[in-house]
Amino acid sequence: MKADPRYSIFIYWSADDQAFIAEVPELPGCAADGETYELALANVKTAVQEWIATAQALGRDLSEVPLTAAQQTELERRWLAFQQKPDEGEDDVKRELEER
């Protein structure tokens, strides 16, 4: 595994949950929420650490965990949806796509 793993974090407001949701597309099922953007980010950082620790305990190879084509497509779909609603925090998705 890389010494300093870097993963994308997608943070968005969920009206259904009435919370910010933070997802890590490269780590299937790794997500967290929070009442604020900052709390969702802090919670997902903990979730990433726990996800990695669990994967290592199970002996999984984490040397490279790339986005699947489906995950990349979903990320791009969300970015296009957010472009239609510029007041809903699309900067996070834009940064994520630009870093790839």
C-alpha positions as CSV (number, residue, x, y, z in Angstrom):
1,M,0.0,0.0,0.0
2,K,1.2,3.5,-0.7
3,A,2.7,5.4,2.3
4,D,0.4,8.3,1.7
5,P,-2.8,7.0,0.1
6,R,-5.0,9.6,-1.6
7,Y,-8.6,9.1,-2.3
8,S,-11.4,11.2,-3.7
9,I,-14.0,12.4,-1.3
10,F,-17.4,13.4,-2.7
11,I,-19.4,15.6,-0.3
12,Y,-23.0,16.6,-1.0
13,W,-26.2,17.6,0.8
14,S,-28.9,15.0,1.0
15,A,-32.3,16.4,1.5
16,D,-33.7,12.9,2.2
17,D,-31.2,12.4,5.1
18,Q,-31.1,16.1,6.1
19,A,-27.3,15.7,6.3
20,F,-24.1,16.1,4.3
21,I,-23.0,12.8,2.9
22,A,-19.3,12.1,2.2
23,E,-18.4,9.2,-0.1
24,V,-15.1,7.7,-1.1
25,P,-15.7,6.3,-4.6
26,E,-12.4,4.2,-4.7
27,L,-13.4,2.4,-1.5
28,P,-16.7,0.5,-2.0
29,G,-19.1,1.2,0.7
30,C,-16.9,3.8,2.4
31,A,-19.1,6.8,3.4
32,A,-20.1,8.9,6.3
33,D,-22.5,11.7,7.1
34,G,-22.6,14.8,9.3
35,E,-24.8,17.7,10.2
36,T,-22.2,20.0,8.7
37,Y,-19.8,19.8,5.7
38,E,-16.9,19.8,8.1
39,L,-18.4,17.0,10.3
40,A,-19.1,14.8,7.3
41,L,-15.5,15.3,6.2
42,A,-14.1,14.5,9.6
43,N,-16.4,11.4,9.9
44,V,-15.4,10.1,6.4
45,K,-11.7,10.5,7.3
46,T,-12.3,8.1,10.2
47,A,-14.3,5.8,7.9
48,V,-11.4,5.7,5.4
49,Q,-9.0,4.7,8.2
50,E,-11.3,2.0,9.4
51,W,-12.0,0.7,5.9
52,I,-8.3,0.4,5.2
53,A,-7.6,-1.3,8.5
54,T,-10.4,-3.8,7.9
55,A,-9.2,-4.5,4.3
56,Q,-5.7,-5.1,5.6
57,A,-6.9,-7.4,8.4
58,L,-8.7,-9.4,5.7
59,G,-5.4,-9.6,3.7
60,R,-6.7,-7.5,0.7
61,D,-4.2,-5.9,-1.6
62,L,-4.5,-2.2,-1.4
63,S,-1.5,-1.3,-3.5
64,E,-3.8,0.4,-6.0
65,V,-7.5,0.9,-5.6
66,P,-8.6,2.7,-8.8
67,L,-12.0,3.9,-9.7
68,T,-14.0,1.5,-11.8
69,A,-15.4,2.7,-15.1
70,A,-18.9,2.7,-13.4
71,Q,-17.7,4.7,-10.5
72,Q,-16.1,7.3,-12.8
73,T,-19.2,7.5,-14.9
74,E,-21.3,8.0,-11.7
75,L,-19.0,10.7,-10.5
76,E,-19.2,12.5,-13.9
77,R,-23.0,12.1,-13.9
78,R,-23.2,13.7,-10.4
79,W,-21.0,16.6,-11.6
80,L,-23.3,17.2,-14.6
81,A,-26.3,17.2,-12.2
82,F,-24.6,19.7,-9.9
83,Q,-23.8,22.0,-12.8
84,Q,-27.6,22.4,-13.2
85,K,-27.7,23.4,-9.5
86,P,-24.7,25.6,-8.9
87,D,-25.7,26.5,-5.3
88,E,-25.4,22.9,-4.0
89,G,-21.6,22.6,-3.5
90,E,-20.3,21.4,-6.9
91,D,-16.8,22.6,-6.1
92,D,-16.0,19.3,-4.4
93,V,-17.0,17.3,-7.4
94,K,-15.2,19.7,-9.7
95,R,-12.0,19.4,-7.6
96,E,-12.3,15.7,-7.6
97,L,-12.6,15.4,-11.3
98,E,-9.7,17.9,-11.9
99,E,-7.4,15.9,-9.7
100,R,-7.8,12.8,-11.7
